[in-house]
Amino acid sequence: MTKLITILKNNRGFLLFLLLLFVVRGSVIDWHPVPTGSMKPTILEGDVIVENKMAYDLQVPFTDISLMQLGQPERGDIIVFSSEKSGKRLIKRLVGLPGDTIEIVNNQLIINGTFANYETLPEKDERIPKMAPDRAPGTYIMESSDDMDPHIMLIDQSKYNAYRNMPPLTVPEQTYFFMGDNRDNSSDSRVYGVAPRSELRGRAFVILLSARHLEDWSPRWERFWKSLY
């Protein structure tokens, strides 16, 4: 026992660091590697995103238990949530708030009867990845609405997508409708349905680092500490 106490005293600084790391990663911020391209071009395969776990709730570390609400999700947020219906952690863009009526016509989002704004980007737009596989085939479009900041989405009409059109759906209270920015290559609320607020874990706000893990693991230096929007 005396030896144990001595070890604890001699390493209290390191033990305190581990405790703080446990609390920070469990309740404040966390990071996740992204294995799929469902959020291209905003998030690429091999990006490691950082999540603000206190954006919406104060949570018990490393659990899904919310102690209290700290804020409310906003349209356009990129949110990390634990989807019970898919059995996976998902990272998608919030497009439908409680009470909204959401409709999709040929990949165009309609919110409460009003089409979102769309602007097709030129091929050489600097915001689009320049080379494959980072640059997926398709048309890159800037999407926005009165209460959703502009962001780039990708559509690929050459692919079959059974969810390119969706009849009007009213989002129930305390639930949210999510979509991936890669509209023809994303399993989201069009597939799994709306997500309850209790599944929301936090808001993704920056890319910590990035590597081409499907190729040679070369770093994408230009994506390190890139803000997400």
Salt bridges, closest charged atoms under 4 A:
ASP30 OD1 - ARG25 NE 2.41
GLU45 OE1 - LYS40 NZ 3.34
ASP47 OD1 - ARG220 NH1 3.69
ASP47 OD2 - ARG223 NH2 2.71
GLU51 OE1 - HIS32 NE2 2.55
ASP57 OD1 - ARG197 NH1 2.69
ASP64 OD1 - ARG201 NE 3.59
ASP100 OD2 - ARG75 NH1 2.78
GLU123 OE1 - ARG135 NH2 2.90
ASP125 OD2 - ARG127 NH2 2.80
ASP134 OD2 - ARG212 NH2 3.39
ASP134 OD1 - ARG220 NH2 2.99
GLU143 OE1 - HIS151 NE2 2.73
GLU143 OE1 - ARG183 NH2 2.80
ASP147 OD1 - ARG75 NE 2.88
ASP181 OD2 - ARG93 NH2 2.79
ASP184 OD1 - ARG164 NH2 2.89
ASP188 OD1 - ARG190 NE 2.84
